[in-house]
Amino acid sequence: MKTKVYEVKEVEEALQLASTEFGISEDELIEKIIRDKADGVDTMEVEITVCIDPIEKGKRYIQQILADNGVEGIIEKRVRDNVVELGVDAGDFNGVLIGKNSRHLGALQVLVSSIINKYYFEDEQIVVKVDVGGYRRRHESNLERMAVEYGKQVAKTKQVIALDNLNAYERKIIHDKLSTWKDVYTHSEGEGTERILYIEPKKEK
């Protein structure tokens, strides 16, 4: 998480500087005096560090959404290395959270990831995955299964398959699933909603 040492005249100055630089409030920071003032030196070194749990902050954001809609739900947290998974089950409200073509779920993941990662420096960013009612897990399994089927078809027929109407997250799943195949490869062309993923046979050397 974010931490930095400041040379200042007062502790409060260090807190204010870190709050501005980190983009978070002072009550989410804790100070530690590394070097106090001494004779002839009117500055001190103060280490400022984030003092909250960013993942819990992201979890509470989802809880607030449920509460604002008068919905009770369960949020399970799983952390592996630099990957955080938040699984939400809100009963009949799951459909609203997922949205048409999983747009609400995609937006929710972006927001929660932004909330959590603002407490980490750029080179410390973690991967945040939000799932609702197991939808994302099932969707990923279906996409991987589809990738295998199309991969086999391309390898057999040597004919290119083009897939549209996929978002970046869906394209990445297919890319990753076929990335180690010896006889097919994938690539994407186009911009925005017009971007198309191609599965093509590898040329024989």
VEXFI-293823 format. One record per residue (C-alpha): x negated, y, z negated; residue number from 1; residue in three letters. Coordinates in pm, 1 decimal. Layout:
! VEXFI-293823
+----------+----------+----------+-----+---------+
!     east !    north !       up ! num ! residuo !
+----------+----------+----------+-----+---------+
!        X !        Y !        Z ! NUM !     ALA !
...
+----------+----------+----------+-----+---------+
END
This chain:
! VEXFI-293823
+----------+----------+----------+-----+---------+
!     east !    north !       up ! num ! residuo !
+----------+----------+----------+-----+---------+
!      0.0 !      0.0 !      0.0 !   1 !     MET !
!   -101.8 !    361.2 !     42.7 !   2 !     LYS !
!   -370.1 !    489.3 !   -193.7 !   3 !     THR !
!   -615.4 !    778.6 !   -170.2 !   4 !     LYS !
!   -859.3 !    971.8 !   -386.4 !   5 !     VAL !
!   -829.2 !   1352.7 !   -394.7 !   6 !     TYR !
!  -1071.7 !   1610.5 !   -532.3 !   7 !     GLU !
!   -850.0 !   1870.8 !   -698.8 !   8 !     VAL !
!   -831.4 !   2109.5 !   -992.0 !   9 !     LYS !
!   -517.8 !   1956.9 !  -1143.9 !  10 !     GLU !
!   -345.1 !   1616.4 !  -1129.6 !  11 !     VAL !
!    -23.6 !   1775.8 !  -1007.3 !  12 !     GLU !
!   -208.3 !   1911.8 !   -704.6 !  13 !     GLU !
!   -315.6 !   1558.3 !   -609.1 !  14 !     ALA !
!     40.9 !   1433.3 !   -645.1 !  15 !     LEU !
!    172.5 !   1711.7 !   -423.7 !  16 !     GLN !
!    -91.9 !   1647.8 !   -158.1 !  17 !     LEU !
!    -23.4 !   1272.9 !   -153.3 !  18 !     ALA !
!    351.8 !   1324.5 !   -145.1 !  19 !     SER !
!    317.4 !   1539.9 !    165.7 !  20 !     THR !
!     59.4 !   1317.9 !    333.8 !  21 !     GLU !
!    232.9 !    988.0 !    253.3 !  22 !     PHE !
!    580.1 !   1122.6 !    328.6 !  23 !     GLY !
!    730.4 !    998.4 !      2.4 !  24 !     ILE !
!    846.3 !   1159.4 !   -322.0 !  25 !     SER !
!    617.3 !   1223.2 !   -618.1 !  26 !     GLU !
!    818.4 !    993.6 !   -845.2 !  27 !     ASP !
!    712.3 !    704.2 !   -621.4 !  28 !     GLU !
!    345.5 !    773.7 !   -693.0 !  29 !     LEU !
!    113.8 !    709.0 !   -985.4 !  30 !     ILE !
!   -211.1 !    885.3 !  -1064.3 !  31 !     GLU !
!   -541.2 !    766.0 !  -1207.4 !  32 !     LYS !
!   -824.2 !   1004.5 !  -1296.6 !  33 !     ILE !
!  -1144.3 !    870.0 !  -1144.0 !  34 !     ILE !
!  -1366.5 !   1160.8 !  -1250.7 !  35 !     ARG !
!  -1253.2 !   1425.1 !  -1496.0 !  36 !     ASP !
!  -1370.0 !   1784.1 !  -1514.0 !  37 !     LYS !
!  -1711.9 !   1837.6 !  -1669.0 !  38 !     ALA !
!  -1934.4 !   2129.1 !  -1766.9 !  39 !     ASP !
!  -1990.9 !   2346.4 !  -1463.2 !  40 !     GLY !
!  -1746.0 !   2148.2 !  -1246.9 !  41 !     VAL !
!  -1388.9 !   2267.5 !  -1230.4 !  42 !     ASP !
!  -1256.3 !   1985.4 !  -1008.8 !  43 !     THR !
!  -1165.1 !   1625.7 !  -1074.1 !  44 !     MET !
!  -1118.1 !   1314.6 !   -861.6 !  45 !     GLU !
!   -771.1 !   1163.8 !   -884.1 !  46 !     VAL !
!   -658.8 !    839.9 !   -721.7 !  47 !     GLU !
!   -295.8 !    844.0 !   -609.3 !  48 !     ILE !
!   -120.4 !    513.1 !   -539.4 !  49 !     THR !
!    230.5 !    403.5 !   -445.9 !  50 !     VAL !
!    393.4 !    268.1 !   -761.5 !  51 !     CYS !
!    710.3 !    108.6 !   -625.2 !  52 !     ILE !
!    783.6 !   -220.7 !   -449.1 !  53 !     ASP !
!    848.9 !   -127.4 !    -83.5 !  54 !     PRO !
!   1021.4 !   -457.8 !    -11.3 !  55 !     ILE !
!   1265.6 !   -404.7 !   -297.0 !  56 !     GLU !
!   1326.4 !    -55.5 !   -157.9 !  57 !     LYS !
!   1426.3 !   -209.0 !    175.2 !  58 !     GLY !
!   1643.4 !   -464.3 !      0.7 !  59 !     LYS !
!   1822.1 !   -193.4 !   -197.9 !  60 !     ARG !
!   1893.1 !     -6.7 !    127.1 !  61 !     TYR !
!   2087.5 !   -306.9 !    255.8 !  62 !     ILE !
!   2263.2 !   -343.3 !    -79.4 !  63 !     GLN !
!   2371.0 !     20.5 !    -55.3 !  64 !     GLN !
!   2521.6 !    -38.7 !    289.0 !  65 !     ILE !
!   2724.9 !   -326.1 !    148.2 !  66 !     LEU !
!   2832.5 !   -122.3 !   -154.1 !  67 !     ALA !
!   2935.4 !    175.8 !     62.3 !  68 !     ASP !
!   3165.5 !    -58.3 !    253.9 !  69 !     ASN !
!   3306.5 !   -220.5 !    -59.2 !  70 !     GLY !
!   3146.4 !   -552.3 !     28.7 !  71 !     VAL !
!   2973.5 !   -801.8 !   -195.1 !  72 !     GLU !
!   2688.4 !   -997.8 !    -46.6 !  73 !     GLY !
!   2378.1 !  -1199.2 !   -117.7 !  74 !     ILE !
!   2033.4 !  -1086.6 !     -2.3 !  75 !     ILE !
!   1751.2 !  -1340.3 !    -16.7 !  76 !     GLU !
!   1389.3 !  -1234.2 !     13.5 !  77 !     LYS !
!   1102.6 !  -1444.3 !    144.0 !  78 !     ARG !
!    744.5 !  -1321.4 !    180.5 !  79 !     VAL !
!    471.3 !  -1503.8 !    370.6 !  80 !     ARG !
!    138.4 !  -1331.4 !    424.6 !  81 !     ASP !
!    233.5 !  -1004.8 !    601.5 !  82 !     ASN !
!    582.9 !  -1120.4 !    703.6 !  83 !     VAL !
!    893.4 !  -1028.2 !    502.4 !  84 !     VAL !
!   1226.2 !  -1196.6 !    572.3 !  85 !     GLU !
!   1549.5 !  -1059.3 !    425.8 !  86 !     LEU !
!   1846.9 !  -1291.6 !    472.1 !  87 !     GLY !
!   2190.1 !  -1133.0 !    423.5 !  88 !     VAL !
!   2519.5 !  -1313.6 !    374.0 !  89 !     ASP !
!   2819.5 !  -1083.3 !    337.6 !  90 !     ALA !
!   3098.7 !  -1321.7 !    436.7 !  91 !     GLY !
!   3353.0 !  -1170.2 !    675.9 !  92 !     ASP !
!   3141.6 !   -851.9 !    696.6 !  93 !     PHE !
!   2859.4 !  -1041.8 !    869.3 !  94 !     ASN !
!   3012.2 !   -973.4 !   1209.4 !  95 !     GLY !
!   3006.3 !   -599.4 !   1149.3 !  96 !     VAL !
!   2642.7 !   -610.7 !   1041.3 !  97 !     LEU !
!   2547.7 !   -810.5 !   1350.2 !  98 !     ILE !
!   2752.0 !   -606.4 !   1599.6 !  99 !     GLY !
!   2811.0 !   -666.7 !   1969.0 ! 100 !     LYS !
!   2506.2 !   -825.2 !   2131.9 ! 101 !     ASN !
!   2342.2 !   -802.0 !   1785.9 ! 102 !     SER !
!   2292.2 !   -427.0 !   1828.2 ! 103 !     ARG !
!   2379.3 !   -344.7 !   1467.2 ! 104 !     HIS !
!   2143.7 !   -614.2 !   1342.6 ! 105 !     LEU !
!   1864.6 !   -482.3 !   1563.1 ! 106 !     GLY !
!   1918.8 !   -128.3 !   1437.3 ! 107 !     ALA !
!   1931.8 !   -250.2 !   1076.2 ! 108 !     LEU !
!   1600.0 !   -429.7 !   1115.8 ! 109 !     GLN !
!   1436.3 !   -118.1 !   1263.0 ! 110 !     VAL !
!   1563.8 !     98.4 !    975.6 ! 111 !     LEU !
!   1462.6 !   -145.3 !    701.8 ! 112 !     VAL !
!   1120.0 !   -195.5 !    860.7 ! 113 !     SER !
!   1072.5 !    182.4 !    873.9 ! 114 !     SER !
!   1172.0 !    221.0 !    508.8 ! 115 !     ILE !
!    931.7 !    -49.7 !    393.2 ! 116 !     ILE !
!    635.1 !     35.1 !    613.6 ! 117 !     ASN !
!    622.3 !    404.9 !    526.9 ! 118 !     LYS !
!    456.6 !    291.9 !    201.7 ! 119 !     TYR !
!    173.7 !    123.9 !    394.2 ! 120 !     TYR !
!   -100.9 !    275.4 !    608.1 ! 121 !     PHE !
!    -87.4 !    200.8 !    979.8 ! 122 !     GLU !
!   -346.6 !    -78.2 !    962.3 ! 123 !     ASP !
!   -152.8 !   -244.4 !    676.8 ! 124 !     GLU !
!    192.1 !   -253.3 !    839.8 ! 125 !     GLN !
!    392.6 !   -567.6 !    770.8 ! 126 !     ILE !
!    641.5 !   -754.9 !    987.6 ! 127 !     VAL !
!    999.4 !   -717.6 !    864.0 ! 128 !     VAL !
!   1271.9 !   -958.2 !    977.6 ! 129 !     LYS !
!   1636.3 !   -909.5 !    881.2 ! 130 !     VAL !
!   1885.9 !  -1189.7 !    940.2 ! 131 !     ASP !
!   2261.2 !  -1190.9 !    877.9 ! 132 !     VAL !
!   2448.8 !  -1514.9 !    821.3 ! 133 !     GLY !
!   2167.5 !  -1709.3 !    987.2 ! 134 !     GLY !
!   2250.6 !  -1543.8 !   1322.1 ! 135 !     TYR !
!   1893.6 !  -1447.3 !   1411.1 ! 136 !     ARG !
!   1759.6 !  -1793.4 !   1326.1 ! 137 !     ARG !
!   2022.8 !  -1962.7 !   1544.3 ! 138 !     ARG !
!   1970.0 !  -1709.1 !   1822.4 ! 139 !     HIS !
!   1594.3 !  -1763.1 !   1818.2 ! 140 !     GLU !
!   1644.5 !  -2140.6 !   1835.9 ! 141 !     SER !
!   1878.1 !  -2100.2 !   2132.9 ! 142 !     ASN !
!   1631.8 !  -1872.9 !   2311.9 ! 143 !     LEU !
!   1344.5 !  -2114.0 !   2252.2 ! 144 !     GLU !
!   1556.9 !  -2402.1 !   2380.4 ! 145 !     ARG !
!   1648.3 !  -2197.8 !   2688.4 ! 146 !     MET !
!   1282.1 !  -2111.4 !   2745.3 ! 147 !     ALA !
!   1187.4 !  -2479.7 !   2741.4 ! 148 !     VAL !
!   1466.0 !  -2573.3 !   2983.5 ! 149 !     GLU !
!   1376.9 !  -2296.4 !   3228.5 ! 150 !     TYR !
!   1006.3 !  -2367.2 !   3188.3 ! 151 !     GLY !
!   1058.4 !  -2730.9 !   3285.2 ! 152 !     LYS !
!   1274.4 !  -2625.0 !   3580.2 ! 153 !     GLN !
!   1011.3 !  -2383.7 !   3711.4 ! 154 !     VAL !
!    732.6 !  -2638.7 !   3664.5 ! 155 !     ALA !
!    932.6 !  -2895.8 !   3862.1 ! 156 !     LYS !
!   1077.4 !  -2682.0 !   4142.4 ! 157 !     THR !
!    797.6 !  -2422.7 !   4170.0 ! 158 !     LYS !
!   1074.5 !  -2161.4 !   4199.1 ! 159 !     GLN !
!   1065.0 !  -1834.9 !   4002.3 ! 160 !     VAL !
!   1341.1 !  -1768.5 !   3748.7 ! 161 !     ILE !
!   1432.0 !  -1408.8 !   3661.7 ! 162 !     ALA !
!   1609.0 !  -1327.1 !   3335.5 ! 163 !     LEU !
!   1776.9 !   -991.3 !   3276.0 ! 164 !     ASP !
!   1998.0 !   -854.4 !   2997.8 ! 165 !     ASN !
!   1734.9 !   -940.0 !   2737.4 ! 166 !     LEU !
!   1604.6 !   -697.9 !   2478.0 ! 167 !     ASN !
!   1236.2 !   -669.2 !   2384.0 ! 168 !     ALA !
!   1275.8 !   -901.8 !   2086.8 ! 169 !     TYR !
!   1438.2 !  -1172.5 !   2301.9 ! 170 !     GLU !
!   1176.5 !  -1141.9 !   2574.1 ! 171 !     ARG !
!    897.8 !  -1180.1 !   2319.1 ! 172 !     LYS !
!   1046.9 !  -1505.2 !   2189.7 ! 173 !     ILE !
!   1050.0 !  -1651.2 !   2541.0 ! 174 !     ILE !
!    701.2 !  -1517.1 !   2617.4 ! 175 !     HIS !
!    565.5 !  -1671.3 !   2295.7 ! 176 !     ASP !
!    738.2 !  -2005.9 !   2352.7 ! 177 !     LYS !
!    587.3 !  -2050.0 !   2698.9 ! 178 !     LEU !
!    251.9 !  -1882.1 !   2631.7 ! 179 !     SER !
!     63.7 !  -2211.9 !   2591.6 ! 180 !     THR !
!    218.4 !  -2392.6 !   2887.4 ! 181 !     TRP !
!    -32.2 !  -2501.0 !   3151.1 ! 182 !     LYS !
!    198.0 !  -2497.0 !   3452.9 ! 183 !     ASP !
!    411.7 !  -2183.6 !   3403.8 ! 184 !     VAL !
!    359.4 !  -1825.9 !   3287.0 ! 185 !     TYR !
!    583.5 !  -1531.4 !   3201.2 ! 186 !     THR !
!    568.2 !  -1158.6 !   3262.0 ! 187 !     HIS !
!    808.5 !   -865.7 !   3253.3 ! 188 !     SER !
!    868.6 !   -586.2 !   3502.2 ! 189 !     GLU !
!   1084.9 !   -274.8 !   3497.0 ! 190 !     GLY !
!   1172.1 !    -13.3 !   3240.4 ! 191 !     GLU !
!   1422.2 !      5.5 !   2953.9 ! 192 !     GLY !
!   1746.6 !   -185.0 !   3003.4 ! 193 !     THR !
!   1640.1 !   -271.5 !   3360.3 ! 194 !     GLU !
!   1336.3 !   -468.7 !   3244.8 ! 195 !     ARG !
!   1335.9 !   -826.6 !   3375.8 ! 196 !     ILE !
!   1145.7 !  -1129.4 !   3247.2 ! 197 !     LEU !
!   1005.9 !  -1367.0 !   3508.4 ! 198 !     TYR !
!    909.2 !  -1730.3 !   3457.4 ! 199 !     ILE !
!    676.4 !  -1836.5 !   3737.6 ! 200 !     GLU !
!    472.9 !  -2144.3 !   3830.1 ! 201 !     PRO !
!     98.6 !  -2113.9 !   3785.1 ! 202 !     LYS !
!    -99.4 !  -2138.1 !   4103.4 ! 203 !     LYS !
!   -314.3 !  -2447.2 !   4133.8 ! 204 !     GLU !
!   -684.9 !  -2375.1 !   4134.4 ! 205 !     LYS !
+----------+----------+----------+-----+---------+
END
